[in-house]
């Protein structure tokens, strides 16, 4: 496993731990930003990809310890896409920003793999060496694909699925994580089967038995409120012991819509600010991406997006009935939504295979219809001004942009600092609140009239996490913070989360936790 030392740059080294033993042995002594290991087929050595640090590339090391050997230099990608996999004949497959590569450790030869039109990630050899399974990014969506090493042909297995892949020993099934747990899919077709419900990721199957190991995350993130005038008063909104995200306070400031896993699946919920009268608004009971709830300006409806149908789509729900209805968008995929100020339109982002429409911004009536194309920009977290004349959104470079709805004129917001993450901001009546991840973290305010930034709410660095959207209502700001102990405020003490990720192992009918990571 890659193991991290806290509060140090390049914190990862490679360690091994025998099942049933509490002894952890360190193999490498060259700290890195990330390490991904893979046992050789005979179990005698471990290949690993080291990203960051002084020595980056593909290496191998004896499983019982010894000097490491560099197999190849490699330009390695973002850590979420970093993977290594052995073929039965001792070749390695891995991913670089330029595509899938196959490495022969004996001579260092590297050969590219043609995976078709898509951008390919997380490749994995089948145990019989006939297939490479990989994640295919195409037309704004992640799919699970298969590449035949015999014919070179590829085929889609699952749409809107992504994650680290594990093959069963018969080379007929693949285990892959998705929201809601670990799923198994037969490469010959059929519906995916849920193996493990709840938080589960990074599956690995023993080559000598039917045992499956995986990482189980046990984190808690709650929604906190702060007064924008004083920055002092803080309280938990709708407290829970599970992950919660994307809060949106109702226009009257009395209720809050949010994403939560409290039912076992990622769904949209609504509750009073103190957490009472919580109601689940979506009830899809599938491993789907469902969330981003947004109140209508009159507070009568909540719009959200979901991939439950296999593609991004908009849904509208009355909080009093909790019966969501899909918003027809004339076949155009829809996500990243925002209401117009008058409540007559819903803005959304679409990703399309058609070049003229790719990454376009649209608006559609709440009852559905033919969407109107507003612009061709790739957008994050769209919001409209109260007068309905201006759209604000973050671009891929985390800069806030301004779009005139009438003229179509678009430009970066003058004087506004770049964001650390495109989701970490919210539009107020006189400016923009955003999260500053600098030396002294805080929620800051950019004033439209003065073009100046002022610090509003100090934050504790130990509680920060990237990509947790902020919401605003009246004088109140709400944002997600991970808990380190039950309902502890963000500035109360320091330390690690009390529920670190756990490693579990067993057969599909019997799982046991073997180690905190």
Secondary structure, 3 states (H helix, E strand, C coil): CEEECCCCCCCEEEEEECCCCCCEEECCCCCECEEEEEECCCCCEEEEEEECCCCCEEEEEECCCCCCEEEECCCCCCHHHCCEEECCCCEEEEEECCEEEEEECCCCEEEECCCCCCEEEEEEECCCCCEEEEEEEECCEEEEEEEECCCCCEEEEEECCCCCEEECCCCCEEEEEECCEEEEEECCCCCCEEEEECCCEEEEECCCCCCEEEEECCCCEEEEEEECCCCCCEEEECCCCCCEEEEEECCCCCEEEEEECCCCCCEEEEEECCCCCCEECCCCCCCCCEEEEEECCCCCCEEEEECCCCCCEEEEECCCCCCCEEECCCCCCCEEEEECCCCCCEEEEECCCCCCCCCEEEEECCCCCCCEEEECCCCEEEEECCCCCEEEEECCCCCEEEEECCCCCEEECCCCCCCCCCCCEEECCCEEEEEECCCCCEEEEEECCCCCEEEEEECCHHHCCCCCCEEEECCEEEEEEECCCCCCCCCCCCCCCCCCCEEEEEECCEEEEEEEC
